[in-house]
């Protein structure tokens, strides 16, 4: 592991961790843009993840998000999620910012997670914006198809919509403001499991770099950030993050940690 990162982490007062779909890949949840397996490789985003798609075919869109919610319910946090939660107990201030709409960070023990793209578990009324509370239990999926009519708001009767940010929509204002502020003020930013292609989330590492932070990227594949971060480690976050935790704070790692390489130091 790169000594500069270890020393920076040990000395850091403020750390930001920015995660994307790759961090949940080892829990069995698909990413968006990985070849063959990515959601946007198999589905058309414009049919499922835009306000006009929901307007056109609410049952198709609601059913798709319900099937993703069912997959998240069946998944468990992996060693990467757990390592981030453990880091939160060791640095004076850790801000966890995620683009993920699952709750695996919370289930791993992280608190006050900033969900830039919303959460599957927090749908709300499309008219009055009151939150909708799902009935307890596993999402009920119909056999032989994924169409489900969205429920109606108890208060105003309008349709309930998924609690995620769609293409063309703004990020939740206070969440975005807190994320920007944390990136501007951090000593170390770790960017894990994201292609860094979707803005404005992808501007957070750029903000941290411009402010002079030490930056680390963890990803098994190259990204456009490779050339600008302090260190890019090629490997899966479920191995690299526990190894980083182990080497920085002498925590016993559950992973062998050998399946990564530093491509830029
Ligand atoms: P992407 O699918 O664009 O990128 C996932 C990244 O994870 C890729 O760079 C992979 O190489 C990497 N990856 C795969 N397996 C990994 C592993 N085991 N460990 C670490 N990294 C791994 O997903 P995001 O960057 O999260 O937005 O996508 C950003 C946004 O685009 C999503 O939040 C979603 C999507 O449209 C909305 O739905 C609003």
Boltz pocket constraint, residues with backbone or C-beta under 6 A from the ligand:
constraints:
  - pocket:
      binder: B
      contacts: [[A, 19], [A, 20], [A, 21], [A, 22], [A, 23], [A, 25], [A, 26], [A, 31], [A, 32], [A, 33], [A, 34], [A, 38], [A, 49], [A, 99], [A, 100], [A, 117], [A, 164], [A, 165], [A, 166], [A, 167], [A, 192], [A, 193], [A, 194], [A, 195], [A, 196], [A, 197], [A, 198], [A, 218], [A, 219], [A, 220], [A, 221], [A, 222], [A, 223], [A, 235], [A, 236], [A, 237], [A, 238]]
      max_distance: 6.0
